[in-house]
Amino acid sequence: MMEKILNLLMRGILGTIAMYFINSFLDFVGMPLGVGINAATVLTSGILGFPGLLALYGIGIYKTL
């Protein structure tokens, strides 16, 4: 049980760091997607991991169309 909680926490932290750097890079190249860092996005990346991160940016791209 403790291993699953630690795994969720680490994926959430790493997902948040990844979102920060991806948002910074996209702002630098002039393509802001508006994926904010909040409890819902941290929880999504924590539960789903990398596919959750891709889903968040996929939704952001879909919203800009």
Secondary structure in CASP SS format (residue, H / E / C, confidence):
PFRMAT SS
TARGET T0000
AUTHOR 0000-0000-0000
METHOD secondary structure of the structure
MODEL  1
M C 1.00
M H 1.00
E H 1.00
K H 1.00
I H 1.00
L H 1.00
N H 1.00
L H 1.00
L H 1.00
M H 1.00
R H 1.00
G H 1.00
I H 1.00
L H 1.00
G H 1.00
T H 1.00
I H 1.00
A H 1.00
M H 1.00
Y H 1.00
F H 1.00
I H 1.00
N H 1.00
S H 1.00
F H 1.00
L H 1.00
D H 1.00
F H 1.00
V C 1.00
G C 1.00
M C 1.00
P C 1.00
L C 1.00
G C 1.00
V C 1.00
G C 1.00
I C 1.00
N C 1.00
A H 1.00
A H 1.00
T H 1.00
V H 1.00
L H 1.00
T H 1.00
S H 1.00
G H 1.00
I H 1.00
L H 1.00
G C 1.00
F H 1.00
P H 1.00
G H 1.00
L H 1.00
L H 1.00
A H 1.00
L H 1.00
Y H 1.00
G H 1.00
I H 1.00
G H 1.00
I H 1.00
Y H 1.00
K H 1.00
T H 1.00
L C 1.00
END
